[in-house]
Every structure is written in C-alpha cells, then in structure tokens.
Amino acid sequence: MSSITTTRSASRGTPLLLIASMGCAMTVLDTNVVGIVLPTIARDLNASFADIEWVISAYVLCFAALLLPAGSLADRFGRKRVFLLGIALFSIASLACGVAPNAALLYIARAVQGVGAAFLLAPALAIIGHAFHDERQRARAWAVWGGIMGLTMVLSPLIGGLINAWLGWRWAFAINVPICAMLATGVIRIVEESRDPTPRALDLPGIALFAAAMFSLTWALILGPDNGWLSTAVVSRAGGAVVLFAVFATVEKRRAHPMLDLALFRSLPFVGAIVAMFAYASSAQVMASLLPLFLQNARGESALGAGAGMLPFALAMLILPQVGRRLGAYLDSRRILALGLSVVASGNLAMMVAARSANSAWLIVAMALLGSGGGLLNGETQKAIMGTVPRERAGMASGISTTSRFTGILLGFSGLGAVLAEGVRGALAEQMSRMHLPFVPGFAERVMAGDFTRAFTLYPPALTDALVGIARSSYGTGFSRAFAAAAMVAAVCAAVVYLSMKGRR
C-alpha cells in the first residue's frame, strides 16, 4: 500500500513539477532571448547604447530587488495565488514590450516584466519545495528542475535567433503571452494552494533602500561612458548609492526581521561563498547577454548566426555541473570554487585574444572554456553557500544567494558595458585619426549601439567599406577590454575565495 501511495503521489507530482519548472524557465528564456535581439532592437528603435543597457538592466534590477519580498508574499498570501499574479504581470508586461514604440517605453515595460519574473520564480521554487518532502523525491525534483533550466539556457539563444529571423524582435516578447496563458491554465488545474503557517514579516524599508541603492549605482555605471566618470551626474549617483547602501546596512542591523541578516557576514567561509556567487554571475553568467552583442557587432554574425555561435558556451554551461558533482568526491568546495573561477578567468583571457583575432577555432575554444568555468560554478556556488550556515538559517542564506547572483548579473552587465563603451569610443577615435577621417558627431554613439547602417550614412558611400572595418575592429577592441576586466574580477575573487574559506570545517 505504501508503494502504491508513493507511485500515485509521484504521478500527481510530475505535472506540478513541470509547471513550476516552466515558470522558472520563462525567466531564463526571456533574459537570454532578449540578449540575442538587442542589436536589432537598437537599430529598429534608433536606441543608444545606454538605452539597450537599460533594456537588460531594468529587468534584472527589479528581478533582483523583489525576489526576496516575492517569496515572503507567496508564503503569506498563498503560493498558487502569487504564482498566478506573476504569470499575469509577466504576460501583460511582455505584451507592452512587444508593442513599445520607443526605447524608453520598452525599458519601462521591461522593469514591470522584471517584477513579474520575481513573482514567477519565487513562488514556483516554493511550490516545488512544498510538494516534495521525501529525500529521494526532492532530489529527483531538483534534478529535473536543473535539467529543464539547463536545457532552456542552451536552446534560448537559438530560439532568439529564429524568432528574430522569421518573426521580428517584437515576437521575442509577444510569444510569452500564449505561453503564459497555457502556464496559467496548468497552474489553476494542477497546483494546490499552500501557505507558510508562520510567514516572515516583510522588511519594506530594507527592500526600498536596497532597490534604490542598486538603481543609483547602475545609473552611474551606464551614464559614465557618455558623461565622463567625474561628471556631476555620475559622481552624484555613485555617491547616492554609497549613502543608500550605508543607510540600508544601518536599518538592517536594527530590525528584528531584516531581509538581509548582516550577522551571517561575520563568517569568512560564508563571505567567500557569496563572493564566488557574485563573481560567477558577473564574469560568466552575464556573458549570456554580452556574447550575442560581441558575435553580431564585432564578428558580423546575424542574430540567428549569433544564436548558433553561442552553443559552445551554452553546452559547456549545461554539461560541466555534472563534472563538478564528480569532483566533489575529491575536492572540497573551496578548491572547486577557486578552480571554477580560475577557469572563468582563463576563458575571459582567451576571449580577450579572440576579440582581436579572426580565428574562428580559437573563438570556439575560448567560449567553451569560459562556459566550462561557469558550469563548474553553477551548481557548486549554491551548495557552498548552504554548507556554510546553520540549518535553521537556510532560508535567509538561500535568499542572500539568489540576490547576490542577480546583483552580480546586474553590476556585471552595467560595469562591463561601461568598459566596452569606453573601449569602442577610444578605438574609434584612434582609428579615424589614423586614417585622417573626420569624427562626425553621432557616429560613435551609433556604432556603440550596433546601428552601423545609420552610422555609415553620416559619411560618403565610398567610405562604407573602410568604415565597416573600423567599426568591427573598434568593437573587438572594446570587447577585449571588457573580457580583460571580467578576467581580473574572476582571478581576484578566486584568491579571495581560496583564502577566506581556508578555515572552513
């Protein structure tokens, strides 16, 4: 009788697991598909490089800031109810993105979509955790979830390329609407309502201060290349971010139920594990959004070609977590994390060379190496964080882990984007001067956004061939500097992780 009950429970649990996993996969799919169509968006909406940075950053900022409160609200008001709210919000925002007439309205809609994504992911994870109690069933459930997420990461660049080639970039957003409708139907029919009998109190001041600080810092990083790093606009926003972070820390220390328990950061092994998660996100996972820009603007690939070109990186990210699990029998977390970050640093250095070379074989190897380091870290970072805290603090540690991941993606994209923009602008000025060509106002801005067609109309048609070479070469130079910066972050963090987790038992 016991085995029959278990079988029936598993048969009921499989559709629920697939539905919850699909909700999580939607957030990954949207991020990576949009990365592929960004250059097309820039050309179609006549957007600047700062505009297309906001298309990614607005989404990730709202996602990162609201993930913890979304989980608390799901525990308090019902996970099914909040999941349905997230689906509805994500669907409406996706439709708004698909019909946006200009860049400003697009990234405003993307911010709302990020809110919807937070209310998708948090309750979906809670639904899986609530539905599977047995240790064996729970391990199987998370294995299936991880497989779906990994497969989504591999397929999403190809899906983005196909959508861009056959339907146009607006369908990269609009296609979410029918998918969300099917998902909502499944949730209504299959998922049962559940709540936490003792839900956590919402830390509204902490949420507001953290979001404001991240927004201010992101804004400073995006404004820097155009306005100058010592301009009033950039310095005031960077200074505002520092002040807001300081106030946030002060408020969190005094609250009985903070969103971020700063006492956990007294443990050096925990700090090391969080640094590893942040470095992984900011120097490896962020490449899912940056590499499509490189392949299209520096290498001249189409959106479909860029989607296919992402496969060495994506497949390595999918396969290497399995290698990491086997390495766990021989190495502790400290060594695996340090090894993974060292491989990421090596991969970024190899990409730095590839950015200045036309060798396709070297590019494939470099992307696979970068993805391999990311794959080693992908599963190990979360495991390491959870292994450095007492069991009763697991919920808080898990929230900090997820927030540090998306904070890393946000700051990695805006920070490396700033290095990229500075590099492209400097290389353009140098090459135009070397060829004794005038530097027409607006040319650099159009090239940085990937809108080469409008950039070349500023010059006589006879110069187009020469300008194509200059633009692609300059983009390669800018990306070589961005990859070098990512390599430095990964290498420094590898040393920090190795030393800070040295005393861990």
Secondary structure, DSSP 8 states (H G I E B T S, - for coil): -HHHHHHHHHHHHHHHHHHHHHHHHHHHHHHHHHHHHHHHHHHHHT--HHHHHHHHHHHHHHHHHHHHHHHHHHHHH-HHHHHHHHHHHHHHHHHHHHH-SSHHHHHHHHHHHHHHHHHHHHHHHHHHHHH--SHHHHHHHHHHHHHHHHHHHHHHHHHHHHHHHHT-TTHHHHTHHHHHHHHHHHHHHH------SS-----HHHHHHHHHHHHHHHHHHHHHHHH-TTSHHHHHHHHHHHHHHHHHHHHHHH-SS-SS-GGGGG-HHHHHHHHHHHHHIIIIITHHHHHHHIIIIIS---HHHHHHHTHHHHHHHHHHHHHHHHHTTTS-HHHHHHHHHHHHHHHHHHHHHHTT---HHHHHHHHHHHHHHHHHHHHHHHHHHHTTS-GGGHHHHHHHHHHHHHHHHHHHHHHHHHHHHHHHHHHHHHHHHHTT----TTHHHHHHTT-HHHHHTTS-GGGHHHHHHHHHHHHHHHHHHHHHHHHHHHHHHHHHHHHHTTT--
